[in-house]
Amino acid sequence: MLKKTAIIGVSLAMTVGLAACGDNKKENAAAPSSDKPFAGQKLTVFALSHPWTDGMKESLGEFENTTGIKVDLQVFPEEQLQQKLAVQFTSGSETPDVFTYRPYMEKLLYEKNGWTEPLDSYVTKNPDYAFGDISQASVDGSMVNGKLMSIPLWTDQFVMYYRKDILEKNNIPVPKTLDELVAAAKQLHDPSKDFYGFVARGQRNALVSAAASFIYSEGGDFIVDGKAAVNTPEAIRGMSIYADLLKNYGPKGALNMGWPQAAALFAQGKAAFYVDASALFKNTTDPEQSTIADQVGFATFPAGSAGQKPYAIAAWALAMNPKSEKKDAAWAFMEWATNKENVLRIQQSGVPLSRDSVWASPEGTAKFPADLAAAIKETMQIGVDHSVPQVMSVTEARDAVGSIVVKAMLGEDIDKAAETANKELQAIIDSDSKK
């Protein structure tokens, strides 16, 4: 359980250090008691229905009792949460005071619309908060134009899943490079026995986040210096490797696969290699879902010609409403929810969170396979902070980029496909700049 002293430390830090962070007239209307600096204040928090929220809620009562803050926690499924936030913010509402959102998908839109409060002045007020302990890649993924717009919650890293027994039986070492991955997939591919060398996302929109790490590891990116760059030799090389793996060593119907279908096929023992988000690991290691639960290995994503550059992102983050009239209290909640003690406690339930110190502790990694924990820790240090094009119109951009891989899998000229998609992506960038 979170120590009461840790919460008191947060409360005192808020009282002494945050008075200048915002114009909080309503907060100062009533004098708080010395032991409960925010007595009588009420916060509204919108959160995703997720194990992190469940874990946070377990000790929320202690936070309320110690600080005097009453938290109205409203929990929604993803689509409903996004709709609720859009309604509240477009109407200029002061609530929610705090909310969860997906920075890798929404940070540019929210910042452009003025829906997120910059947090740079908050995170340094209390040294005990140790903001520098939060994974740098996830922090970078929470920045917009040099400003910190959210605090990373649970994270995601792109890793390689593989069949330990199959590699051992065939005397194949775990691939360290993309060339080795291609060679191993080719050697193990046996479609006549319904066994495939490689499986991953093949649906146009869904595949983009999977192809991203191939692009980065070949030295490319979706956008470079504000310009679309999916037609560069580096980006094309990365997408070609991904497309060839699926086309030549993947299952029939790969073009119709999102992550659920790809993970299920791997969990059924029908593929040697699978690449995707680390957060999906229980789909392959849970005996109730997987026929190969004890034979799944994990490794850091292999290196391309530009090195190992898998993505490492903040999947969801905690943000503050800039129109909140209770910003000091809102930050007190945010700091408490993401401090070391809470992160360790919640990660002990198997939720992958963002603090380096927790990943370095045996208690923090106890619920994760040892090789997966090692891959996650390494990826948090070397990872790229985004997994999709960083634009406001993310869905449209994913469709444009994904079409390159789809066309390559269908045998079309990838260079021509990349030129077409690059023009589409640039048009999206230009359109976003005018919004």
SEDRENBA-335975 format. One record per residue: residue in one letter; z, y, x of N, C-alpha, C in turn. Coordinates in steps of 0.1 Angstrom, whole numbers, padded with zeros to 4 digits, always signed. Layout:
BEGIN
AZYXZYXZYX
...
//
This chain:
BEGIN
M+0000-0012+0008+0000+0000+0000+0000+0012+0009
L-0007+0023+0004-0007+0035+0012+0007+0041+0013
K+0010+0045+0025+0023+0051+0028+0025+0065+0021
K+0036+0067+0015+0039+0080+0009+0038+0091+0018
T+0043+0089+0031+0042+0099+0041+0028+0104+0043
A+0019+0095+0043+0005+0099+0045+0000+0109+0034
I+0004+0106+0022+0000+0115+0011+0007+0128+0012
I+0020+0128+0016+0027+0141+0017+0021+0149+0028
G+0016+0143+0039+0010+0150+0050-0003+0157+0045
V-0010+0150+0036-0022+0156+0030-0018+0168+0022
S-0008+0166+0014-0004+0177+0004+0001+0189+0012
L+0009+0188+0023+0013+0199+0030+0002+0206+0037
A-0008+0198+0042-0019+0204+0049-0027+0212+0039
M-0028+0207+0027-0036+0215+0017-0029+0228+0014
T-0016+0228+0013-0008+0240+0009-0009+0250+0020
V-0008+0246+0033-0008+0256+0044-0022+0260+0048
G-0031+0250+0048-0044+0253+0055-0056+0256+0046
L-0055+0254+0033-0067+0255+0025-0068+0267+0016
A-0058+0275+0017-0058+0286+0007-0070+0295+0008
A-0076+0296+0020-0087+0305+0022-0101+0298+0020
C-0101+0285+0016-0113+0278+0015-0121+0281+0003
G-0115+0287-0008-0122+0290-0020-0115+0299-0028
D-0121+0304-0038-0115+0313-0048-0109+0305-0059
N-0096+0303-0059-0090+0293-0068-0080+0300-0076
K-0084+0310-0084-0074+0318-0092-0066+0310-0101
K-0072+0300-0108-0064+0292-0117-0054+0283-0110
E-0058+0279-0098-0048+0271-0090-0036+0278-0087
N-0037+0291-0085-0026+0299-0081-0018+0306-0092
A-0022+0302-0104-0016+0309-0116-0002+0304-0118
A+0001+0292-0114+0015+0287-0116+0020+0283-0102
A+0032+0287-0099+0038+0284-0086+0042+0269-0085
P+0036+0262-0076+0040+0247-0075+0053+0246-0068
S+0059+0234-0071+0072+0231-0064+0069+0227-0049
S+0079+0229-0041+0076+0226-0026+0073+0212-0023
D+0078+0203-0031+0075+0189-0028+0063+0184-0035
K+0058+0191-0045+0045+0188-0052+0037+0200-0052
P+0029+0203-0041+0022+0215-0040+0012+0218-0050
F+0007+0208-0058-0003+0210-0068+0002+0206-0082
A+0015+0208-0084+0021+0204-0096+0014+0211-0108
G+0011+0203-0118+0005+0209-0130-0010+0210-0131
Q-0016+0207-0119-0031+0208-0119-0037+0195-0123
K-0049+0196-0129-0056+0184-0134-0070+0184-0128
L-0074+0173-0122-0088+0172-0117-0096+0162-0125
T-0109+0164-0127-0118+0155-0133-0127+0149-0122
V-0127+0136-0121-0135+0129-0111-0144+0119-0118
F-0157+0121-0115-0167+0111-0120-0170+0101-0109
A-0169+0089-0112-0171+0079-0101-0180+0067-0106
L-0187+0061-0097-0195+0049-0100-0186+0037-0103
S-0190+0029-0112-0183+0016-0114-0186+0007-0102
H-0177+0005-0094-0179-0001-0081-0166-0006-0075
P-0165-0017-0067-0153-0021-0061-0145-0010-0053
W-0152-0001-0047-0145+0010-0041-0137+0018-0051
T-0142+0021-0062-0135+0028-0073-0123+0020-0078
D-0125+0007-0079-0114-0002-0083-0103-0001-0073
G-0106-0002-0060-0096-0001-0050-0089+0012-0049
M-0096+0023-0050-0090+0036-0050-0081+0038-0061
K-0085+0033-0073-0076+0034-0085-0063+0027-0084
E-0062+0017-0076-0050+0009-0074-0038+0018-0069
S-0041+0028-0061-0030+0036-0055-0031+0050-0060
L-0039+0053-0070-0041+0066-0075-0028+0072-0081
G-0020+0063-0087-0007+0068-0093+0002+0073-0083
E+0002+0067-0071+0011+0072-0060+0007+0086-0056
F-0007+0088-0055-0012+0101-0051-0008+0111-0061
E-0009+0108-0074-0005+0117-0085+0009+0121-0084
N+0018+0111-0082+0032+0113-0082+0036+0122-0070
T+0030+0120-0059+0033+0127-0047+0028+0141-0047
T+0016+0144-0052+0010+0157-0051+0012+0165-0064
G+0015+0159-0075+0016+0166-0088+0003+0168-0095
I-0008+0163-0089-0021+0164-0094-0023+0152-0104
K-0028+0156-0116-0032+0146-0126-0047+0144-0125
V-0051+0131-0122-0066+0128-0120-0071+0122-0133
D-0081+0128-0139-0088+0122-0150-0100+0115-0144
L-0099+0102-0141-0109+0094-0135-0118+0088-0145
Q-0131+0092-0145-0141+0087-0155-0151+0079-0147
V-0152+0066-0151-0161+0057-0144-0173+0053-0152
F-0185+0053-0145-0197+0051-0152-0206+0041-0144
P-0215+0033-0151-0225+0026-0144-0235+0036-0138
E-0243+0032-0128-0251+0041-0120-0260+0050-0128
E-0268+0045-0137-0277+0053-0145-0270+0063-0153
Q-0259+0059-0160-0252+0068-0168-0245+0079-0160
L-0240+0075-0148-0234+0085-0140-0244+0096-0136
Q-0256+0092-0132-0266+0102-0128-0269+0111-0140
Q-0270+0105-0152-0273+0113-0163-0262+0123-0167
K-0250+0118-0166-0238+0127-0169-0237+0138-0159
L-0239+0135-0146-0239+0146-0136-0250+0156-0138
A-0262+0152-0141-0273+0161-0144-0269+0170-0156
V-0264+0165-0166-0260+0173-0178-0250+0183-0175
Q-0239+0179-0167-0228+0188-0164-0233+0199-0155
F-0241+0196-0145-0245+0206-0135-0255+0215-0140
T-0265+0210-0148-0275+0219-0153-0269+0229-0163
S-0258+0226-0169-0251+0235-0178-0241+0244-0171
G-0240+0243-0158-0231+0251-0151-0216+0248-0152
S-0213+0236-0156-0199+0232-0159-0190+0232-0146
E-0178+0235-0148-0168+0234-0138-0163+0220-0135
T-0167+0211-0144-0163+0197-0142-0176+0188-0141
P-0175+0177-0134-0163+0172-0127-0160+0180-0114
D-0147+0180-0110-0144+0187-0098-0149+0179-0085
V-0148+0166-0087-0152+0157-0076-0161+0146-0082
F-0171+0141-0074-0180+0131-0080-0185+0122-0068
T-0190+0110-0072-0197+0102-0062-0212+0103-0065
Y-0220+0103-0054-0234+0103-0055-0241+0096-0043
R-0254+0095-0043-0261+0088-0032-0268+0099-0024
P-0262+0102-0012-0268+0113-0004-0282+0109+0001
Y-0285+0096+0004-0298+0093+0009-0309+0095-0001
M-0306+0095-0014-0315+0097-0024-0315+0111-0030
E-0303+0117-0031-0301+0129-0039-0296+0141-0032
K-0293+0140-0019-0286+0152-0013-0295+0164-0013
L-0308+0163-0010-0317+0174-0010-0318+0181-0023
L-0319+0173-0034-0320+0179-0047-0307+0186-0051
Y-0296+0179-0049-0283+0185-0052-0280+0198-0045
E-0284+0198-0032-0281+0210-0024-0290+0221-0028
K-0303+0218-0031-0313+0228-0035-0308+0235-0049
N-0303+0226-0057-0298+0231-0070-0284+0238-0070
G-0278+0237-0059-0264+0243-0058-0254+0234-0065
W-0255+0221-0064-0246+0212-0071-0236+0206-0061
T-0236+0209-0049-0226+0203-0039-0220+0215-0031
E-0207+0214-0029-0200+0224-0021-0200+0220-0006
P-0204+0229+0003-0203+0226+0017-0188+0223+0021
L-0186+0213+0029-0173+0208+0032-0168+0211+0047
D-0177+0217+0054-0174+0219+0069-0160+0226+0071
S-0156+0236+0063-0144+0243+0065-0132+0234+0060
Y-0134+0224+0053-0123+0216+0048-0119+0205+0058
V-0129+0198+0064-0126+0186+0072-0118+0188+0084
T-0118+0201+0089-0111+0204+0102-0097+0209+0099
K-0092+0211+0087-0080+0218+0084-0068+0209+0088
N-0069+0196+0086-0058+0187+0089-0062+0177+0100
P-0057+0179+0112-0061+0170+0124-0058+0155+0121
D-0048+0152+0113-0045+0138+0110-0056+0132+0102
Y-0064+0139+0095-0075+0133+0087-0085+0126+0096
A-0087+0131+0109-0095+0125+0119-0109+0123+0113
F-0116+0134+0110-0129+0134+0105-0139+0127+0115
G-0136+0129+0128-0145+0124+0138-0145+0109+0139
D-0136+0102+0131-0135+0088+0131-0146+0082+0121
I-0151+0090+0113-0162+0086+0103-0175+0084+0110
S-0181+0073+0108-0194+0069+0114-0204+0081+0115
Q-0209+0083+0127-0217+0095+0129-0230+0094+0121
A-0236+0082+0120-0249+0080+0113-0246+0084+0098
S-0235+0079+0092-0233+0082+0078-0230+0097+0076
V-0223+0103+0086-0221+0118+0085-0234+0125+0086
D-0243+0121+0095-0256+0128+0097-0264+0126+0084
G-0262+0115+0077-0269+0113+0064-0263+0121+0053
S-0252+0127+0055-0246+0135+0045-0248+0150+0047
M-0255+0154+0058-0258+0168+0061-0271+0173+0055
V-0271+0185+0051-0283+0192+0047-0284+0206+0054
N-0294+0208+0061-0296+0221+0068-0284+0225+0076
G-0278+0215+0083-0267+0217+0092-0253+0218+0085
K-0253+0216+0072-0241+0217+0064-0236+0203+0059
L-0223+0201+0060-0218+0188+0055-0216+0189+0039
M-0224+0181+0032-0224+0182+0017-0216+0171+0010
S-0211+0161+0018-0203+0150+0012-0196+0143+0022
I-0186+0134+0018-0179+0126+0027-0183+0111+0024
P-0188+0104+0034-0193+0091+0032-0182+0081+0027
L-0186+0073+0018-0177+0063+0012-0182+0049+0018
W-0189+0041+0010-0193+0029+0015-0207+0030+0021
T-0209+0022+0031-0221+0023+0040-0230+0011+0038
D-0242+0012+0044-0251+0001+0044-0259+0001+0057
Q-0261-0010+0063-0268-0012+0075-0279-0022+0074
F-0290-0020+0080-0301-0030+0079-0299-0040+0090
V-0298-0053+0086-0295-0064+0095-0304-0075+0093
M-0304-0085+0102-0312-0097+0101-0303-0109+0097
Y-0307-0115+0086-0301-0128+0082-0309-0139+0088
Y-0303-0150+0092-0311-0162+0097-0304-0175+0094
R-0311-0185+0095-0306-0199+0093-0301-0204+0107
K-0288-0205+0108-0283-0210+0121-0287-0224+0124
D-0287-0233+0113-0290-0247+0116-0305-0249+0119
I-0313-0241+0113-0328-0243+0115-0331-0238+0129
L-0326-0227+0134-0328-0222+0147-0323-0232+0158
E-0311-0237+0155-0305-0247+0165-0313-0259+0165
K-0317-0265+0154-0325-0277+0154-0338-0275+0161
N-0344-0264+0161-0357-0261+0168-0356-0254+0181
N-0344-0253+0186-0341-0247+0199-0347-0233+0200
I-0345-0225+0190-0350-0212+0189-0339-0202+0191
P-0338-0194+0201-0328-0184+0202-0329-0173+0191
V-0318-0167+0188-0318-0156+0178-0327-0145+0183
P-0337-0141+0176-0347-0131+0181-0340-0118+0184
K-0343-0113+0196-0338-0100+0200-0348-0089+0199
T-0361-0093+0197-0372-0083+0196-0380-0086+0184
L-0388-0077+0179-0397-0080+0168-0408-0090+0172
D-0412-0090+0184-0422-0100+0189-0416-0114+0188
E-0403-0115+0191-0397-0128+0190-0395-0132+0176
L-0392-0123+0167-0390-0126+0153-0403-0131+0147
V-0414-0124+0151-0428-0129+0146-0431-0143+0151
A-0428-0145+0164-0431-0159+0169-0422-0169+0163
A-0409-0166+0160-0401-0176+0154-0405-0179+0140
A-0408-0168+0132-0412-0170+0118-0425-0178+0118
K-0434-0176+0127-0446-0184+0127-0444-0199+0130
Q-0435-0201+0140-0431-0215+0143-0425-0223+0132
L-0416-0216+0124-0408-0223+0114-0415-0223+0100
H-0426-0215+0099-0433-0214+0086-0439-0227+0082
D-0435-0233+0070-0441-0246+0066-0442-0245+0050
P-0452-0238+0045-0453-0237+0031-0456-0250+0023
S-0461-0260+0030-0463-0273+0024-0450-0279+0019
K-0439-0275+0026-0426-0280+0022-0418-0269+0015
D-0425-0259+0010-0418-0248+0003-0408-0241+0012
F-0411-0240+0024-0402-0233+0034-0410-0223+0041
Y-0404-0211+0042-0412-0199+0047-0405-0193+0060
G-0413-0188+0068-0407-0182+0081-0400-0169+0078
F-0403-0162+0068-0398-0149+0066-0398-0145+0051
V-0388-0138+0047-0388-0132+0033-0381-0119+0034
A-0386-0110+0025-0381-0096+0024-0387-0090+0012
R-0383-0077+0009-0389-0070-0002-0404-0068-0001
G-0411-0070-0012-0425-0068-0012-0430-0059-0023
Q-0421-0055-0032-0425-0046-0043-0427-0032-0037
R-0437-0025-0042-0442-0012-0035-0431-0002-0033
N-0423+0001-0043-0412+0010-0042-0401+0005-0034
A-0397-0008-0037-0385-0013-0031-0386-0016-0016
L-0399-0019-0012-0400-0024+0002-0398-0012+0012
V-0399+0000+0008-0399+0011+0017-0386+0012+0026
S-0375+0009+0020-0362+0009+0027-0362-0002+0037
A-0369-0013+0034-0369-0024+0044-0379-0022+0055
A-0390-0016+0052-0400-0013+0062-0395-0002+0071
A-0386+0006+0067-0381+0018+0074-0377+0014+0088
S-0369+0004+0090-0364+0000+0103-0375-0005+0112
F-0385-0011+0107-0396-0015+0115-0404-0002+0120
I-0405+0008+0111-0412+0020+0115-0404+0027+0126
Y-0390+0029+0124-0382+0035+0134-0382+0028+0148
S-0382+0015+0147-0381+0007+0159-0394+0007+0167
E-0405+0011+0161-0418+0013+0168-0420+0028+0171
G-0410+0036+0169-0410+0050+0173-0415+0060+0163
G-0417+0055+0150-0421+0064+0140-0411+0069+0130
D-0415+0076+0120-0406+0081+0109-0415+0084+0098
F-0409+0087+0086-0417+0091+0074-0422+0105+0076
I-0413+0113+0081-0416+0128+0082-0411+0132+0096
V-0419+0140+0103-0416+0145+0116-0418+0160+0116
D-0408+0168+0119-0409+0182+0120-0414+0188+0106
G-0410+0182+0095-0413+0187+0082-0427+0183+0077
K-0434+0175+0085-0447+0171+0081-0448+0156+0079
A-0455+0151+0069-0457+0137+0066-0463+0130+0079
A-0457+0119+0082-0461+0112+0095-0463+0097+0093
V-0466+0093+0081-0468+0078+0080-0482+0074+0084
N-0490+0083+0089-0503+0079+0094-0504+0079+0110
T-0492+0081+0116-0491+0081+0131-0493+0066+0136
P-0497+0064+0148-0498+0051+0154-0485+0043+0153
E-0474+0050+0155-0461+0044+0156-0457+0039+0142
A-0459+0047+0132-0455+0043+0118-0464+0032+0113
I-0477+0033+0116-0486+0022+0112-0483+0009+0119
R-0479+0010+0132-0476-0002+0139-0464-0009+0133
G-0453-0001+0129-0442-0007+0123-0445-0013+0109
M-0453-0006+0101-0456-0012+0088-0465-0024+0089
S-0474-0024+0099-0483-0036+0102-0474-0048+0105
I-0464-0047+0113-0456-0058+0116-0449-0064+0104
Y-0444-0054+0096-0437-0059+0083-0447-0065+0074
A-0458-0059+0072-0468-0065+0062-0473-0078+0067
D-0476-0080+0080-0480-0092+0086-0470-0104+0084
L-0457-0100+0086-0447-0110+0084-0447-0116+0070
L-0448-0107+0060-0447-0111+0046-0460-0118+0043
K-0472-0113+0047-0485-0118+0043-0487-0132+0050
N-0483-0133+0062-0486-0146+0070-0475-0156+0069
Y-0463-0152+0068-0452-0161+0069-0442-0160+0057
G-0446-0153+0047-0437-0151+0035-0442-0160+0023
P-0434-0160+0013-0438-0169+0001-0449-0162-0007
K-0456-0171-0015-0465-0165-0025-0457-0157-0035
G-0463-0146-0040-0456-0138-0049-0447-0128-0042
A-0448-0126-0029-0439-0117-0022-0441-0102-0027
L-0453-0099-0032-0455-0085-0037-0447-0082-0049
N-0442-0092-0056-0434-0090-0068-0419-0091-0065
M-0415-0092-0052-0401-0094-0049-0394-0080-0045
G-0383-0078-0052-0373-0068-0048-0362-0075-0040
W-0351-0069-0038-0341-0075-0030-0334-0087-0038
P-0333-0087-0051-0327-0098-0057-0335-0111-0056
Q-0348-0110-0057-0357-0122-0056-0357-0127-0041
A-0358-0117-0032-0358-0121-0017-0345-0128-0013
A-0334-0122-0017-0321-0127-0013-0319-0141-0020
A-0323-0143-0032-0322-0155-0039-0330-0166-0032
L-0342-0163-0028-0350-0173-0021-0344-0177-0008
F-0339-0168-0001-0332-0171+0012-0319-0180+0009
A-0312-0176-0001-0300-0183-0005-0303-0197-0010
Q-0315-0200-0015-0319-0213-0019-0323-0222-0007
G-0322-0216+0005-0326-0224+0017-0341-0225+0019
K-0349-0215+0014-0363-0216+0015-0369-0207+0025
A-0361-0201+0034-0367-0192+0044-0358-0192+0057
A-0364-0190+0068-0357-0190+0081-0351-0176+0084
F-0358-0165+0080-0353-0152+0083-0354-0143+0070
Y-0345-0134+0069-0344-0125+0058-0339-0112+0064
V-0345-0100+0061-0340-0088+0066-0337-0079+0054
D-0325-0073+0054-0322-0064+0043-0308-0057+0046
A-0302-0051+0036-0290-0044+0037-0278-0054+0039
S-0269-0049+0048-0257-0057+0051-0248-0060+0038
A-0249-0050+0029-0240-0051+0017-0244-0062+0008
L-0255-0069+0010-0260-0080+0002-0255-0093+0007
F-0247-0093+0017-0244-0106+0024-0237-0116+0015
K-0229-0112+0005-0223-0122-0003-0232-0130-0012
N-0244-0125-0014-0254-0132-0021-0259-0145-0014
T-0257-0145-0001-0261-0156+0008-0249-0164+0013
T-0237-0159+0013-0226-0166+0018-0216-0172+0008
D-0218-0168-0005-0210-0173-0016-0215-0186-0020
P-0207-0197-0019-0211-0210-0023-0216-0211-0037
E-0211-0203-0046-0215-0203-0060-0229-0197-0062
Q-0234-0190-0052-0247-0184-0053-0257-0189-0042
S-0252-0196-0032-0260-0200-0021-0259-0215-0018
T-0270-0221-0015-0269-0235-0011-0268-0237+0004
I-0268-0225+0011-0267-0226+0026-0256-0217+0031
A-0246-0215+0023-0235-0206+0025-0229-0207+0039
D-0228-0219+0044-0222-0221+0057-0232-0221+0069
Q-0244-0218+0066-0255-0219+0076-0262-0205+0078
V-0256-0195+0073-0262-0181+0074-0256-0174+0086
G-0265-0170+0095-0261-0162+0106-0266-0147+0104
F-0260-0138+0111-0263-0124+0110-0265-0118+0124
A-0274-0109+0126-0276-0103+0139-0281-0088+0137
T-0279-0080+0147-0284-0067+0147-0300-0068+0146
F-0306-0059+0139-0320-0059+0137-0327-0058+0151
P-0337-0067+0153-0344-0068+0166-0351-0055+0170
A-0353-0054+0183-0359-0042+0189-0374-0042+0188
G-0380-0030+0185-0394-0029+0186-0397-0022+0200
S-0409-0016+0201-0413-0010+0213-0405+0002+0216
A-0399+0008+0206-0390+0020+0208-0375+0017+0209
G-0372+0004+0209-0358+0000+0209-0353-0005+0195
Q-0340-0007+0195-0333-0011+0182-0330+0002+0174
K-0336+0003+0163-0334+0015+0154-0333+0012+0139
P-0324+0003+0136-0322+0000+0121-0315+0012+0115
Y-0317+0012+0101-0310+0023+0094-0295+0020+0093
A-0287+0031+0092-0273+0030+0090-0269+0042+0081
I-0267+0039+0068-0266+0051+0059-0253+0051+0051
A-0250+0062+0046-0239+0063+0036-0246+0060+0022
A-0243+0048+0017-0249+0044+0005-0244+0053-0007
W-0232+0056-0007-0226+0065-0017-0216+0074-0010
A-0213+0086-0015-0204+0095-0009-0197+0103-0019
L-0187+0110-0015-0178+0118-0024-0181+0133-0021
A-0184+0140-0032-0188+0154-0031-0180+0163-0041
M-0180+0176-0038-0172+0185-0046-0182+0194-0054
N-0178+0197-0066-0186+0207-0075-0183+0221-0070
P-0193+0228-0066-0191+0242-0061-0186+0251-0072
K-0187+0248-0084-0182+0256-0095-0167+0252-0099
S-0162+0242-0093-0148+0239-0096-0139+0250-0093
E-0129+0252-0101-0119+0263-0099-0106+0257-0093
K-0107+0244-0089-0096+0238-0083-0100+0231-0069
K-0106+0239-0061-0112+0233-0049-0102+0228-0039
D-0090+0235-0038-0080+0230-0028-0075+0216-0033
A-0072+0215-0046-0067+0203-0051-0078+0192-0051
A-0091+0196-0053-0102+0187-0052-0103+0181-0038
W-0101+0190-0028-0102+0185-0014-0090+0176-0011
A-0078+0179-0016-0066+0171-0014-0069+0156-0019
F-0076+0155-0030-0080+0142-0035-0090+0136-0026
M-0100+0143-0022-0111+0137-0014-0105+0133+0000
E-0097+0141+0006-0091+0137+0019-0082+0125+0017
W-0074+0124+0007-0066+0112+0005-0075+0100+0003
A-0085+0101-0006-0093+0090-0009-0101+0084+0003
T-0103+0092+0013-0111+0088+0025-0103+0088+0038
N-0090+0089+0037-0082+0089+0049-0082+0075+0055
K-0076+0073+0067-0077+0060+0074-0069+0049+0066
E-0058+0053+0061-0050+0043+0054-0057+0037+0042
N-0063+0046+0034-0070+0042+0022-0083+0034+0025
V-0090+0039+0035-0102+0032+0039-0099+0017+0044
L-0088+0016+0052-0084+0003+0056-0080-0006+0045
R-0072-0001+0036-0067-0009+0024-0079-0013+0016
I-0088-0005+0013-0100-0008+0004-0109-0018+0011
Q-0112-0015+0024-0121-0024+0031-0115-0038+0033
Q-0102-0039+0032-0096-0053+0033-0100-0061+0021
S-0105-0055+0010-0110-0062-0001-0124-0066+0000
G-0131-0062+0011-0145-0066+0013-0155-0055+0011
V-0150-0043+0009-0160-0032+0006-0163-0025+0020
P-0175-0025+0025-0178-0019+0038-0178-0004+0038
L-0168+0002+0044-0166+0016+0044-0170+0023+0057
S-0167+0035+0059-0174+0043+0070-0165+0047+0082
R-0153+0042+0083-0145+0047+0095-0146+0037+0106
D-0150+0042+0118-0151+0034+0130-0138+0026+0133
S-0127+0033+0132-0114+0026+0136-0111+0014+0127
V-0115+0015+0115-0113+0003+0106-0122-0008+0110
W-0134-0006+0113-0143-0016+0118-0138-0022+0131
A-0131-0014+0139-0126-0019+0152-0113-0027+0150
S-0107-0028+0138-0094-0035+0136-0097-0049+0130
P-0089-0059+0134-0090-0072+0128-0088-0072+0113
E-0079-0063+0109-0076-0062+0094-0088-0057+0087
G-0095-0048+0093-0107-0042+0086-0119-0051+0085
T-0120-0061+0094-0131-0070+0094-0128-0084+0089
A-0116-0086+0084-0112-0099+0080-0120-0105+0069
K-0126-0097+0060-0133-0102+0049-0148-0104+0051
F-0152-0102+0064-0166-0102+0067-0169-0113+0078
P-0180-0120+0077-0183-0130+0087-0183-0123+0101
A-0178-0129+0111-0176-0123+0124-0189-0117+0130
D-0200-0125+0129-0213-0120+0134-0218-0108+0126
L-0215-0108+0113-0220-0097+0105-0212-0084+0108
A-0199-0086+0110-0191-0075+0114-0195-0069+0127
A-0199-0078+0136-0204-0073+0149-0217-0065+0148
A-0226-0071+0139-0239-0064+0137-0237-0051+0130
I-0228-0050+0121-0225-0037+0114-0220-0027+0124
K-0210-0031+0132-0204-0022+0141-0214-0016+0151
E-0223-0025+0156-0233-0020+0165-0243-0011+0158
T-0247-0015+0146-0257-0007+0139-0251+0007+0135
M-0238+0008+0133-0232+0021+0130-0233+0030+0142
Q-0234+0024+0154-0235+0033+0166-0249+0037+0169
I-0259+0028+0166-0273+0031+0170-0282+0034+0159
G-0277+0034+0146-0285+0034+0135-0291+0048+0131
V-0302+0048+0124-0309+0060+0119-0303+0063+0105
D-0301+0076+0103-0293+0080+0091-0300+0080+0078
H-0312+0075+0077-0319+0075+0064-0328+0063+0063
S-0330+0058+0051-0338+0046+0049-0350+0049+0040
V-0352+0061+0036-0363+0065+0027-0368+0079+0031
P-0380+0083+0027-0384+0097+0031-0374+0107+0025
Q-0370+0117+0034-0361+0127+0030-0367+0138+0023
V-0370+0136+0010-0376+0146+0001-0368+0146-0012
M-0370+0156-0020-0363+0156-0033-0369+0146-0043
S-0382+0145-0042-0389+0135-0051-0390+0122-0044
V-0379+0115-0043-0378+0103-0035-0386+0091-0041
T-0385+0090-0054-0393+0079-0060-0408+0080-0058
E-0413+0092-0060-0427+0094-0058-0431+0091-0043
A-0423+0096-0034-0425+0094-0020-0425+0079-0016
R-0416+0072-0022-0415+0057-0019-0427+0050-0024
D-0432+0054-0036-0444+0048-0041-0456+0050-0032
A-0457+0063-0027-0468+0066-0018-0468+0058-0005
V-0456+0057+0001-0454+0050+0014-0456+0035+0012
G-0450+0030+0001-0450+0016-0001-0464+0011-0004
S-0473+0019-0008-0487+0015-0011-0494+0011+0002
I-0490+0016+0014-0496+0013+0026-0494-0002+0029
V-0481-0006+0028-0478-0020+0031-0484-0030+0021
V-0484-0026+0008-0490-0034-0002-0505-0036+0001
K-0512-0025+0004-0526-0026+0007-0529-0035+0019
A-0521-0034+0029-0522-0042+0041-0520-0057+0038
M-0510-0060+0029-0508-0074+0025-0520-0079+0017
L-0527-0071+0010-0538-0075+0002-0551-0075+0011
G-0550-0072+0024-0562-0073+0032-0570-0061+0034
E-0565-0050+0028-0572-0037+0030-0569-0031+0043
D-0577-0021+0047-0575-0014+0060-0563-0005+0060
I-0553-0009+0069-0540-0002+0068-0542+0013+0073
D-0551+0015+0082-0553+0029+0087-0558+0038+0076
K-0567+0034+0068-0572+0041+0057-0561+0043+0046
A-0554+0032+0044-0543+0033+0034-0532+0043+0039
A-0529+0044+0052-0520+0053+0057-0524+0068+0056
E-0537+0070+0058-0543+0083+0057-0541+0088+0042
T-0545+0080+0033-0543+0083+0019-0529+0086+0015
A-0520+0077+0019-0506+0079+0016-0500+0091+0023
N-0504+0094+0035-0499+0106+0042-0503+0119+0035
K-0515+0119+0029-0518+0131+0021-0510+0132+0009
E-0507+0121+0003-0498+0121-0009-0484+0125-0006
L-0479+0120+0005-0465+0124+0009-0465+0139+0013
Q-0475+0144+0020-0475+0158+0023-0476+0167+0011
A-0483+0162+0001-0484+0170-0012-0470+0170-0019
I-0462+0159-0018-0449+0159-0023-0440+0168-0016
I-0441+0168-0002-0433+0177+0006-0436+0192+0002
D-0449+0195+0001-0453+0209-0003-0448+0213-0017
S-0449+0203-0026-0444+0206-0040-0429+0208-0040
D-0422+0200-0033-0407+0201-0033-0403+0215-0027
S-0411+0220-0017-0407+0233-0011-0408+0244-0021
K-0416+0242-0031-0418+0253-0041-0408+0252-0053
K-0400+0242-0053-0391+0240-0065-0379+0249-0063
//
